[in-house]
Amino acid sequence: MSSQTPASSKPEIRPWPALWSLVLGFFMILVDTTIVSVANPSIMEGLGTTMVATLWATSAYLLAYAVPLLITGRLGDRFGPRRIYLVGLTVFTLSSLACGMSGTIEALIVARVFQGLGAALMTPQTMAVITRIFSPRNRGSAMAVWGITAGVATLVGPILGGVLLDGFGWEWIFFINVPVGIIGFVLAMRFVPRLDTHAHHFDWVGVLLSAAGMFMLVFGIQEGESYEWGVIWGPISVWSLIIAGAIVLALFVVWQRVQRGEPLLPLEIFRDRNFSVGTGTIVTVGLAVTSMGLPLMFYYQLVRGLTPTQSALMLVPMALLSAGLARPVGLLIDRTDPRRIATFGLTLVAAGMLLYFFLLRPETPLWLLLVPSAVLGVANACMWGPLASITTFSLAPQLAGAGSGVYNTSRQVGAVLGSAAIAALMQSRIAAELGGAGGGAGAAGAASGEAGMGDGQLPEAARDGFAAAMGQSMLLPVAAILLGAIVSLWFARRPQKTTTNPIEVPSEA
């Protein structure tokens, strides 16, 4: 039962200031998923550690971010999205400070775990608040801003990381979060409204099953390449861990269906056709967007000899067009049927990535490589917002947190799949193009050790084969996003009228 406040005492909700306050924190945590990859060599040198240990700083963050999303989405329904968001922002900001002050790689990894937990608390609340304070017919513009934030943040991370590394040192990729987090906290306190909470009895068996299953699945996929898809420890192998994770998640779904109390994941949300279709589609988006960046950055740095910052600047047309078109596309979503906009955007993403497949050659003029970046900018604007809008359009307010948790979890699982799959594909294509396992291993080693440092350009004799391998690797995100476009054809027309209204009764304590 929701607690109520007398109508006369209801403060006015200002949706757009609330949205921009949330977007600031959401942008910060998404930037953090990519910014560290640029700094890995500097962190390794600064802390006097190994590359494997350094990569665990990223792995630990992604694990702690992805695993709890189902649970943290439900926490927002139970205790209020504003409260959970502020707790997550506090944890994220303090742990960012701890990251920058870390004197050992072990301390950095622990701090990154807490960063990931803070991000997991924040992310579902941003989408849930939008669903609840914007009326369905005005939600398109808001979802467009939210979606473009997710897209642009992944591009800004490498650029910002390169600038901070060149000017200040690796610690500042974490210290920069502290003032941003403080500003975000003040804005959220001022503009994000207290919303109705819904009395939930927490499904602790579901919590344990979902956390264990997600951990095993995500860890197995994310770290499979590190263990060469073999034994992790004793009788535990990568594949046994992935299979066990899938089985535990299946048991979680069965438990959600048969348990007599209130489920952690209300399966009724999947009766909404558009939510189910959108959740399946966002998996392919997460996979494609994540897997695209790795071969592209390796090509720019190892074949063309660009620095990390210069490589990231090649994506500026994508970022500018995505951000610039967010508002017009959002208005279009509100006035028309957004399902075909989403399908068009997904298809255009595939076209932009396919252009990279044809253009990733050692002799291609750099200016010409700005063309697919621009195509992807238009595509992103037509993909992220419409997809989020139509997926969540008909969700009841009391299911907003659970739905946001599922949607964001699906995106993160897709990202983990993309990261693992592209690494394996790149290795196989390098080996094929550079003359067998020996040449492939050498080039792969060069890519792993030198990409990101800006001084690891390959010998001229190896550039043709390596560029071809990177171009061929781009076919993976093309295939993934085309699958998403096909799935999106099953979107149903959204209702012309709806009785679902935003929650306007504040009741969080």
C-alpha positions in Angstrom: 0.0 0.0 0.0 1.3 3.4 -0.8 1.4 6.1 1.8 -0.4 9.3 0.9 0.1 13.0 1.5 -2.8 15.4 1.6 -3.4 16.9 -1.8 -3.1 20.4 -0.5 0.5 19.7 0.7 1.8 18.2 -2.5 4.8 20.1 -3.8 5.0 20.8 -7.5 7.0 18.3 -9.5 9.3 19.8 -12.1 10.1 16.9 -14.4 12.8 18.5 -16.6 15.0 19.9 -13.7 14.6 16.5 -12.1 15.7 14.7 -15.3 18.8 16.9 -15.8 19.8 16.3 -12.2 19.6 12.5 -12.7 21.3 12.6 -16.1 24.4 14.2 -14.5 24.9 11.2 -12.2 24.0 8.7 -14.9 26.4 10.3 -17.3 29.2 10.2 -14.7 28.8 6.4 -13.9 28.6 5.5 -17.6 31.7 7.5 -18.4 33.5 5.6 -15.7 32.9 2.3 -17.5 35.1 3.4 -20.4 37.4 6.0 -19.1 39.6 3.5 -17.1 40.4 1.5 -20.2 42.4 4.4 -21.6 44.3 4.7 -18.3 45.3 1.0 -17.8 48.9 1.4 -18.9 49.4 4.5 -16.7 47.8 2.7 -13.7 50.0 -0.3 -14.3 53.1 1.8 -14.3 52.0 4.1 -11.4 51.2 1.2 -9.1 54.0 -1.0 -10.2 51.7 -4.0 -11.0 50.9 -6.4 -13.9 48.5 -5.9 -16.8 46.3 -8.8 -15.5 46.0 -7.2 -12.1 45.3 -3.8 -13.6 42.5 -5.3 -15.8 40.9 -6.6 -12.7 40.2 -3.0 -11.7 37.9 -2.8 -14.7 36.5 -6.3 -14.3 35.7 -5.8 -10.6 33.8 -2.6 -11.4 31.8 -4.2 -14.2 30.9 -7.2 -12.1 29.8 -5.1 -9.1 27.8 -2.9 -11.5 26.0 -5.7 -13.5 25.2 -8.3 -10.9 23.0 -6.4 -8.5 20.9 -4.4 -11.0 17.8 -6.6 -10.7 17.9 -6.2 -6.9 18.7 -2.4 -6.9 15.8 -1.7 -9.3 13.4 -3.3 -6.8 15.0 -1.4 -3.9 13.8 1.8 -5.6 10.2 0.5 -5.7 10.4 -0.4 -2.0 12.3 2.6 -0.4 11.9 5.2 -3.1 14.0 5.9 -6.1 15.2 9.3 -4.8 16.6 7.8 -1.6 18.3 4.9 -3.3 19.8 7.1 -6.0 21.3 9.5 -3.3 22.7 6.5 -1.4 24.3 5.2 -4.6 25.6 8.6 -5.6 27.2 9.0 -2.1 28.8 5.5 -2.3 30.1 6.2 -5.9 31.6 9.6 -5.0 33.4 8.4 -1.9 34.7 5.3 -3.6 35.9 7.5 -6.5 38.0 9.5 -4.0 39.3 6.2 -2.6 40.3 5.0 -6.1 42.3 8.2 -6.7 44.1 7.8 -3.4 44.9 4.1 -3.8 48.5 3.3 -3.3 48.3 -0.4 -4.3 46.4 -2.3 -7.0 44.6 -4.3 -4.3 43.2 -1.1 -2.8 42.2 0.2 -6.2 40.3 -3.0 -7.0 38.4 -2.9 -3.6 37.5 0.8 -4.2 36.3 -0.1 -7.8 34.0 -2.8 -6.3 32.3 -0.1 -4.2 32.2 2.2 -7.2 30.3 -0.5 -9.1 27.9 -1.0 -6.3 27.2 2.7 -6.2 26.6 2.7 -9.9 24.2 -0.3 -9.6 22.2 1.6 -7.0 21.9 4.7 -9.2 21.2 3.4 -12.7 17.7 1.8 -12.4 16.4 4.8 -10.4 17.1 7.2 -13.3 14.9 5.4 -15.7 12.3 4.6 -13.0 11.9 8.3 -12.1 11.4 9.3 -15.7 8.7 6.6 -16.1 6.9 7.9 -13.0 7.1 11.8 -13.3 6.6 12.2 -17.1 3.2 11.3 -18.5 3.4 8.6 -21.1 2.5 11.0 -23.9 5.4 13.4 -22.9 7.9 10.7 -22.0 9.5 10.4 -25.4 11.7 13.5 -25.1 12.8 12.5 -21.6 13.7 9.0 -22.7 15.6 10.4 -25.7 17.8 12.5 -23.4 18.3 9.4 -21.1 19.1 7.2 -24.1 21.5 9.6 -25.7 23.2 10.1 -22.4 23.9 6.3 -22.4 25.3 6.5 -25.9 27.4 9.7 -25.7 28.9 8.8 -22.3 30.7 5.8 -23.9 32.3 8.1 -26.4 33.2 10.9 -23.9 35.0 8.5 -21.6 38.1 7.8 -23.8 38.3 11.5 -24.8 38.1 12.8 -21.2 40.4 10.0 -20.1 43.1 11.0 -22.6 42.9 14.7 -21.6 43.1 14.0 -17.9 46.0 11.5 -18.4 48.0 13.9 -20.5 47.4 16.8 -18.2 47.2 15.5 -14.6 47.8 11.7 -14.2 45.7 8.6 -13.8 44.4 9.5 -10.4 42.4 12.4 -11.9 40.1 10.1 -13.9 38.7 9.3 -10.4 39.1 12.6 -8.6 37.1 14.3 -11.3 34.0 12.4 -10.1 34.2 14.0 -6.6 33.1 17.6 -7.5 30.6 16.2 -10.1 29.2 13.9 -7.5 28.8 16.7 -5.0 27.0 18.9 -7.5 24.8 16.0 -8.6 23.9 15.3 -5.0 22.8 18.9 -4.4 20.8 19.0 -7.6 19.1 15.7 -6.9 18.2 16.9 -3.3 16.7 20.0 -4.8 14.9 18.8 -7.9 14.3 15.1 -7.7 10.9 14.5 -6.0 10.0 12.1 -3.3 7.7 9.6 -4.9 5.2 7.0 -3.6 6.8 3.9 -2.2 5.2 0.5 -2.5 5.2 -1.9 0.5 7.2 -4.9 -0.7 8.2 -8.1 1.2 11.7 -8.8 0.0 12.1 -12.1 -1.7 15.4 -13.2 -0.1 15.6 -16.5 -1.9 15.2 -14.6 -5.2 17.9 -12.2 -4.2 20.4 -15.0 -3.5 19.5 -16.9 -6.7 19.6 -13.9 -8.9 22.9 -12.6 -7.4 24.6 -16.0 -7.6 23.4 -16.7 -11.1 24.3 -13.3 -12.4 27.7 -13.5 -10.8 28.6 -16.8 -12.3 27.3 -16.0 -15.7 28.9 -12.5 -15.9 32.2 -13.6 -14.4 32.4 -16.6 -16.7 31.8 -14.6 -19.9 33.8 -11.6 -18.8 36.9 -13.5 -17.6 36.7 -16.4 -20.0 39.5 -15.0 -22.3 41.8 -14.5 -19.3 41.6 -18.2 -18.5 41.7 -19.2 -22.1 38.2 -20.6 -21.7 39.7 -23.4 -19.6 40.2 -24.2 -15.9 39.7 -21.4 -13.4 40.5 -23.3 -10.2 40.4 -27.0 -9.3 37.4 -28.6 -10.9 35.8 -25.2 -11.8 36.2 -24.3 -15.5 34.9 -21.2 -17.4 32.2 -23.2 -19.2 31.0 -25.0 -16.1 30.7 -21.7 -14.4 28.7 -20.2 -17.3 26.4 -23.2 -17.5 25.9 -23.2 -13.7 25.0 -19.5 -13.8 22.4 -20.1 -16.5 20.9 -23.0 -14.5 20.7 -20.9 -11.4 19.1 -18.1 -13.3 16.6 -20.6 -14.7 15.8 -21.7 -11.1 15.4 -18.0 -10.2 12.8 -17.6 -12.9 11.0 -20.8 -11.8 11.1 -19.6 -8.2 9.6 -16.2 -9.2 6.7 -18.1 -10.8 5.9 -20.6 -7.9 6.7 -18.7 -4.7 3.7 -17.6 -2.7 5.0 -14.2 -1.6 5.9 -11.2 -3.7 8.5 -12.0 -6.4 11.7 -10.0 -6.8 11.1 -10.0 -10.5 7.4 -9.7 -11.3 7.0 -11.9 -14.4 3.9 -10.1 -15.3 6.0 -7.3 -16.8 6.9 -9.7 -19.6 3.2 -9.9 -20.5 3.7 -6.5 -22.0 4.8 -7.3 -25.5 6.7 -4.1 -26.0 8.7 -4.5 -22.8 9.7 -8.1 -23.8 10.7 -7.0 -27.3 12.6 -4.0 -26.1 14.4 -6.0 -23.4 15.6 -8.5 -26.1 16.6 -5.7 -28.4 18.7 -3.8 -25.8 20.8 -7.0 -25.3 21.9 -6.7 -28.9 22.5 -3.0 -28.6 24.8 -3.5 -25.5 26.7 -6.2 -27.4 27.1 -4.2 -30.6 28.1 -0.8 -29.0 30.6 -2.5 -26.6 32.2 -4.7 -29.2 32.5 -1.9 -31.8 35.0 0.2 -29.8 37.8 -2.3 -29.3 38.8 -3.0 -33.0 38.3 0.6 -33.9 40.6 1.9 -31.2 43.2 -0.8 -32.0 43.1 0.2 -35.7 43.5 3.9 -35.0 46.4 3.4 -32.6 48.3 0.4 -34.0 47.7 0.9 -37.7 47.4 4.7 -38.0 49.7 5.6 -35.0 47.2 7.9 -33.3 47.3 8.7 -29.6 44.4 7.6 -27.3 43.0 11.1 -27.3 43.4 11.5 -31.1 41.7 8.1 -31.6 38.8 9.1 -29.4 38.4 12.5 -31.2 37.7 10.5 -34.4 34.3 9.8 -32.7 33.4 13.4 -32.1 30.9 13.6 -35.0 29.0 10.7 -33.4 28.9 12.4 -30.0 27.9 15.8 -31.4 25.1 14.5 -33.7 23.8 12.2 -31.1 23.4 15.0 -28.6 22.2 17.6 -31.1 19.4 15.4 -32.4 18.2 14.1 -29.0 15.6 16.8 -28.6 14.1 16.8 -32.1 13.9 13.0 -32.1 12.3 13.1 -28.6 9.6 15.4 -29.9 9.1 13.1 -32.9 8.7 10.2 -30.4 5.9 12.0 -28.6 4.0 12.9 -31.7 4.4 9.7 -33.8 4.7 6.0 -33.4 8.3 5.4 -32.2 8.6 1.8 -33.0 9.7 2.4 -36.6 12.0 5.2 -35.5 13.8 2.6 -33.3 14.0 0.1 -36.1 15.4 2.7 -38.5 17.9 3.8 -35.9 19.1 0.2 -35.3 19.4 -0.4 -39.1 21.3 2.8 -39.5 23.7 1.8 -36.7 24.4 -1.4 -38.7 25.0 0.7 -41.8 27.5 2.9 -40.0 29.4 -0.1 -38.6 29.4 -1.7 -42.1 31.1 1.4 -43.5 33.9 0.9 -41.0 34.3 -2.7 -42.3 34.9 -1.2 -45.8 37.1 1.7 -44.7 39.4 0.2 -42.1 42.5 0.1 -44.4 46.0 1.6 -43.8 45.6 4.0 -46.7 42.1 5.3 -46.0 42.2 9.1 -45.5 41.4 9.9 -41.9 38.8 12.5 -42.8 36.8 9.8 -44.6 36.6 7.8 -41.4 34.6 10.7 -39.9 31.7 9.7 -42.2 30.7 6.5 -40.5 31.1 8.3 -37.2 28.6 10.9 -38.4 26.2 8.2 -39.6 26.4 6.5 -36.2 25.6 9.9 -34.5 22.3 10.2 -36.4 21.6 6.5 -35.8 22.2 6.7 -32.0 19.7 9.6 -31.7 17.1 7.4 -33.5 17.9 4.3 -31.5 18.4 4.9 -27.8 15.5 7.2 -27.0 12.8 5.6 -29.1 13.8 2.1 -27.8 13.7 3.1 -24.2 10.4 5.0 -24.7 8.4 2.3 -26.3 9.8 -0.4 -24.0 8.7 1.3 -20.8 5.6 3.1 -22.2 2.9 0.9 -20.6 4.7 -0.1 -17.4 2.6 0.5 -14.2 4.3 2.9 -11.8 4.8 0.2 -9.1 6.7 -1.9 -11.7 9.0 1.0 -12.9 11.9 0.0 -10.7 11.7 -3.7 -11.6 11.4 -2.9 -15.3 14.3 -0.5 -15.2 16.4 -3.1 -13.4 15.6 -5.8 -16.1 16.2 -3.4 -19.0 19.6 -2.1 -17.6 20.7 -5.6 -16.6 19.9 -6.8 -20.2 22.0 -4.0 -21.6 24.9 -4.8 -19.3 24.8 -8.6 -20.1 24.9 -7.7 -23.8 27.9 -5.5 -23.1 29.7 -8.3 -21.3 28.9 -10.7 -24.1 30.2 -8.2 -26.6 33.4 -7.6 -24.7 34.2 -11.4 -24.5 33.1 -12.2 -28.1 35.0 -9.4 -29.8 38.2 -10.3 -28.0 38.0 -13.9 -29.2 37.1 -12.9 -32.7 39.9 -10.3 -33.0 42.4 -12.9 -31.8 41.2 -15.4 -34.4 41.2 -12.9 -37.3 44.6 -11.6 -36.4 46.0 -15.1 -36.4 44.3 -15.7 -39.8 45.5 -12.5 -41.4 49.1 -12.4 -40.1 50.1 -15.9 -41.0 49.2 -18.5 -38.4 49.2 -18.7 -34.6 52.7 -17.3 -34.2 52.1 -14.1 -36.1 48.6 -13.8 -34.6 49.9 -14.2 -31.1 52.6 -11.6 -31.6 50.2 -9.1 -33.0 47.7 -9.8 -30.3 50.4 -9.3 -27.7 51.3 -6.0 -29.3 47.7 -4.9 -29.3 47.2 -5.9 -25.7 50.4 -4.3 -24.5 50.6 -1.2 -26.6 47.1 0.0 -27.5 46.2 2.8 -25.2 49.8 4.2 -25.0 49.9 5.9 -28.3 53.5 4.8 -29.3 52.7 1.2 -30.3 52.2 1.5 -34.1 52.8 -1.8 -35.9 55.6 -2.3 -38.5 54.4 -1.3 -41.9 54.5 -4.9 -43.1 51.9 -6.0 -40.5 49.5 -3.1 -41.0 47.5 -4.4 -43.9 46.8 -7.8 -42.2 46.0 -6.2 -38.9 43.7 -3.6 -40.4 41.9 -6.3 -42.3 41.4 -8.3 -39.1 40.0 -5.2 -37.3 37.6 -4.6 -40.2 36.4 -8.2 -40.2 35.9 -8.0 -36.5 33.4 -5.1 -37.1 31.1 -7.7 -38.7 30.2 -9.0 -35.2 28.5 -5.8 -34.0 26.9 -5.4 -37.4 25.3 -8.9 -37.1 24.2 -8.2 -33.5 22.6 -4.9 -34.3 20.8 -6.3 -37.4 19.4 -9.0 -35.2 18.1 -6.2 -32.9 16.5 -4.5 -35.8 14.7 -7.7 -36.8 13.5 -8.2 -33.2 12.2 -4.6 -33.0 9.8 -5.4 -35.9 7.7 -7.2 -33.3 7.0 -4.0 -31.4 3.3 -3.3 -31.2 1.8 0.1 -31.8 1.7 1.9 -28.5 -1.8 2.6 -27.1 -3.5 5.8 -28.3 -4.9 6.4 -24.8 -3.5 5.2 -21.5 -4.7 5.3 -17.9 -1.1 5.1 -16.6 -0.3 8.4 -15.0 2.9 9.6 -13.4 3.0 9.4 -9.6 2.6 12.8 -8.2 2.1 12.0 -4.5 5.4 12.4 -2.6 5.8 10.0 0.3 9.5 9.1 0.7 10.5 10.0 4.2 
